[in-house]
């Protein structure tokens, strides 16, 4: 009975969240004709280079840490 209640709760929560309007907002009106690409624009092009390298570096460091931890565990098991 508890398992059925848990499944029913999961289904109800899923239906509740998928039935909500989760679409993005409309983009709004287009900019005026005199608005050029060099001016002040909303939603312009943001540089992602620095953040991308930080994320790649953190991912590499975490992968190296996990690999070293796995290596130490394997080495310990081989010694024993």
Secondary structure, DSSP 8 states (H G I E B T S, - for coil): -HHHHHHHHHHHHHHHHHHS--------S---TT--TTS--TT-----HHHHHHHHHHHHHHHHHHHHHHHHHHHHHHH-
